[in-house]
Amino acid sequence: MKLLTYVAEGGLKLGVATDTGVVDVAAAAAAHGMDVPATPDAFYSAGSAAVEQVVALLEKDVSAHTTDEASITYGPAVPNPGKVMCVGLNYRKHAEESGMAVPGNPVLFSKFNNAIAAPGEDVPVSASWEKIDYEAELVVVMGKTARNVSVEDALDTVLGYCNGNDLSERHFQLLSGQWLLGKTLDKFLPIGPYVVTADEAGDPADMSVKGWYNGELRQDSNTSDLIFSVAEVISYTSQHFTLQPGDIISTGTPEGVIMGMAEKNYMKAGDEYTVEIGVLGRLTNKLVAL
């Protein structure tokens, strides 16, 4: 199932992308008298159990509550995640291009919700920010509570996956040992357009990861190059604090970022980046001047 959010009636609605259009979950559930978590926040906080409810809804006739996907304005795939976790230096070739040692444990850091952005949404940047970089990343959306979960059981806690662009301002990022400042600027984590449920997304250990900078292919890799697999990241994180439904984890970026190039022409207003991971659709965002 391909879940999405879209702008309607002055807010964000939960939708499902189907071959015949986007199903308005709230309207369809109301029409059929079904108790389904129908807002994005209610759905993701309910987690994997809500997926089963929406699947049951889609077995009904929902044609009267379907909109042409080409006509919608997307919202962030997960508009209000409880936690926004990220993993640094998690691809072997990216660690090499960054001139850093392969870490012995997952390098965890966080972003705040202000960094969340929708597909197609402009990312505001200041002319004084001189080292803006892109990072195509596979994002995990949690569907169950995970605390001290084993590697073997970790993927059972996942609701689905989406594209992400972990934008970074490298000067701010490297001012200290804490990366937060350069990572959580407003709109610096676009995600979407879909959350594809785990049963349809494919193997998270074997997904293509591609990124285009102003139409030029810059990142072309596969999650098979991950140092710590999605399952290992979830398990490791859950040993230290509880992961909840609706939390997201951005799992790291492969080689091809500007920071790793000999000639570093960083992003500026007017530039755009497109991310495409496996079957998760395409995510494109443009930088605009503040």
N, C-alpha and C positions, 0 to 999 in steps of 0.2 A: 504494500500500500504506500502511496506517495501522499504524505500529508503536507499541508502548506498553510500559511496564514495570508490573509489579504485584507485590504482596506475597504470597509463598507459601513454605512450607517454611523459614521463618526468614530469608528473604532476598528479593531482587528477582529476578523472572524476566522474560525477554523474551517478549513476546506480539505477535500480529498480530490486529487487530480485523477480523473478517469479518462477513458477513451472518448467519452461523450461530453466532457467538460468538468468543471470544478463543482463538486457537491457542497452545498451549504449545510454543514453538519447540524447546526442549531435549528434551521428551518425544517430540515428533513426529520430530525428527531421529534420536533414538536408536532409535525403533521401525522406522525405514526404513533404518537403517545409513548415514545421510548425515553427512558431515563439514561441519557448519554452525557458525559462531560463535554459540553458543546463549545465552551470558550477555550482559546489556546491555553490560558493559565490553568483552568480546571482540568483540561485534558492532560497536560504534561505533568502536573502534580499528582494526578491519578496514576500515570505511568502505564505499564504494559497491560494492566487490567482494562484500561480504557480502549486499547487497541481492539480487544475482542468485542467490546460493545459497538465500536464503529464498524467493524466487519459485519456484525449482525445487522446493523442499520443498512449497510449497502446491499444486503440481500433483499431489501424491500424495493418498491418502485420509488426511486428518488428523482426521476426525470424532471419533475416539476420544480425541483430545487437545485437546478444545475445551471452554471454560468460558463460562457465561453472563456477559456483560460486566457486567450489573447486580450481580453478586455479588462483584466484585473490589474490592480497594483499590488505587488507582493509586499507582505510584511516580513520581518525577520522570521526565519524558520521556527525558532524558539524565542519568543519575544522577551520573556522574563525568567531566565534560568536562575535557579537558586544559587548555584555556584558556577563560576566560569573558570575551570581549571585548564592549564596549558602545560605542554611538555616541551622543553628546549633540547636541542642537540640530539634528536631522536632518530636521525637517519645517518648511516655511516658516512656517506659521501658528503653530507652537509657538514658534519663535524670536521671532516678533512678540509673542506674548502674554507671553513671558519678558522682553521689553524688551532683547533681545540682538541683536547684528548677525548676519546670516547668515554663517556661517563660510566661509572660503576653501578649507578642507580638512576632511575628516571629523575630528570631535573624538572621539578615542579615549580610553577609560578601561577599567578592568577591575573585575571582581568576583572574589571567591574562591569556592571550591566550597561553603563553609559557607552561602552565600547561596541555593544551589539548594534548591527545595522542590517537593513533589508537588501535583497538583491535589487540592483539598479539605483539604490540610494546614494546620493552624493556624500563624499567624505570630506569634511572641511579641514583645510591645512593652512598653516601660516607660512608666509614667505620666509620667515626666520628659521623654519625647520628645514635643515639642509640635508638630512640623511634618512629620508623616508624609503622604506623597503617593503616589498611584498613577500608573502609566505603562503603558498597553497597548502592547505592542511585538511586531513580527514577529521571530522568532528563527531564524537560519540555523544549520543543522547541517552541518558540513563532512564531505565524503565522500572527498576526495582531498587529497594534499599540494599546497599552493599557495605558490610562491615566485616573485616577479616575474611573476605571471600577468597577462595583458592583460585589459582590460575585456571584450573580445569573448569570451574563453575562460573568464572567471571563473565563470559559472554552471555550467559543466561540472564544477566541483569540489564542487558542493553535493550532499549526500545528500538533504536534505529540510528541512522548515520546521515550526515549532511556535509556539504562543502563548507569550507571556511577559508578566510583570508586573514591570517594573523599579521596585520599591518604593524610595522615597527618604525619608530624614529630612533635610529641607531645611536646618535649622539646622546640622547636622553637615556637610552637603554644602558649604555656603558659608562654613565657618569659614576656609578657605584656598583657594588655587588648585587644590588636589588634592581631587577629589570622593570619594575612596575611602571615607572614614569614614562618610559619609552614605548610601553605596550598598551596602555589603557587610555590613550587619548580618545576623545569622542569619535564614535563610529569606526574605531580601529579593529573591529572584528565583524565584518559582514558574514552572514551565514545564510545558506539556502541554495536554491529556491525551495527545495523539498527536504523533509525528513523521510527517508525511505526506510521502512520497517526492516528489522534485522533479517526476517525470513526472505525478503526480496533483494536486499542490498548486495548480497554476495559475501565472499570470504574477506574479512577485514585484513587478513594477512596477504591478500593477493588482489589489490585494487590499483589500477593505473592512477597516477597523480600527475596532472598536467596544469600548466599555467602559462598564459599569454600576456605579455607586456606590450600594450598598444598594438596587438595583433601578432607580435613576434613570440614564437614558442620559446620560453625561457626555462621552464621546469618540465621535465619529462622523466618520470620515475615510476616506482611501484612501491606499495606498502611492504613488499617483501624485503625492502632495504631498511625497514625499521629496526632499530637496535633493541627496543623493548616493544613487544607486540601490544596490541590493544588489550588483550587479556592480562598481560603482565602489568601494564599501566594501571588498569582498574584494580587488580589485586594489590599491587604495591600501595596505591593511594588509600585503599580501604583498610590497610593495616594501621593507618595513622589517623584517619577521621572517616566519618560515615558519609557515603555518597547516597543521595536521595533521588527519587524520580524527578525528572526535570532539570537535574544538573547536566552540564555539558563539559566535555573534555576535548580540547584541541590537541591532537596527538603528535604534532611536530611537522616540520617541513623538509622536503628533500633538497638536494643541491640545485643551484641555479639562481640563488638570490643575489642581489646586487652587492651585498657586503662581501661575497666570496669572489668577486671579479677583480681582475687586475685594474681595469678602468671602471671606476665606480661613478656612473652617472645616475644619481638617485632620482626618485620620483618627484614630480612637482605638479602643481595645479594644471589640469587638462589631461593628465595621464590617466590611463585606466588599466585594470588588471582583471583577467578572466580565469576562473578556477573550474576545472572539470575533473571529478574523481569518480572512477567507475561508472555506475549507472545513476549517479546522484544529480544529474542535470548540470547546468552551467550557471555560474555565479559571476556577474560582472559589476564592478563599481568604478566610478570615476572620482578623482580628486578634484576639489574645487577650492578656490581661494576663500579664506575667511574674510 
